[in-house]
Amino acid sequence: MKSENKKAFLVGEVIFWLIVAILVLVVVVFSIYILSGKGTGAIDYIKDILFGG
């Protein structure tokens, strides 16, 4: 592999893991809201926005 290809591969890999970490964080935060009971209003709000309830 050339040096440029290695750098591009590493940057792509870091971006991939960063996106995965952000998605996991979002899932954890939503699950905490749902389990604490505060998330039901937020879920209803999102449903209303997405499905025009």
Helices and strands as residue ranges (DSSP letters): H 3-36, H 39-51
